[in-house]
């Protein structure tokens, strides 16, 4: 039986993780925006 959306953790982290965000200009912008909004960021 196939389960939907079973993405490996490594692939997920590489795509959406903290380091992946910090690589791009827009990602850094997004993180700073969330920080300003007062979010605790989980650094994956």
N, C-alpha and C positions, 0 to 999 in steps of 0.2 A: 504494500500500500504506500502511496506517495503522499507525503505531508507537504502542504503548501508553505512556501517561503522559508525553507530550511537552509538559510545561508550560513556558511561556516563563519565562526566568530572572527577568525583572522581576516577574511575578506571584508567583513562588516567594519571592523576596526580600521582597516586600511582605507576604506572608502569614506567613513563618517567619523573616524576618531579625531581626537584633539590634534594629533600631529598632522593629519591630512588637512584639517582646517587651517592650521598655521602655515601650511605651504603656500596657500594662495592669498592674494590680496583681499579678495572678497570674504574668504574664510576668516581671516584675522578681523576684518570689519565686523563680521557677524558675531564673533566671540566678544569683541569689545562692546558691541551693542547689548548683548545679553548680560555682560558684566555690569554695564551701566544700569540695566533694568533691575539689577540686584540679584541675579541668579548665581547660585553656587555652581561652578562648572565642574563636571566630572571629567578629569583628564584621563581618557582611556589609553 
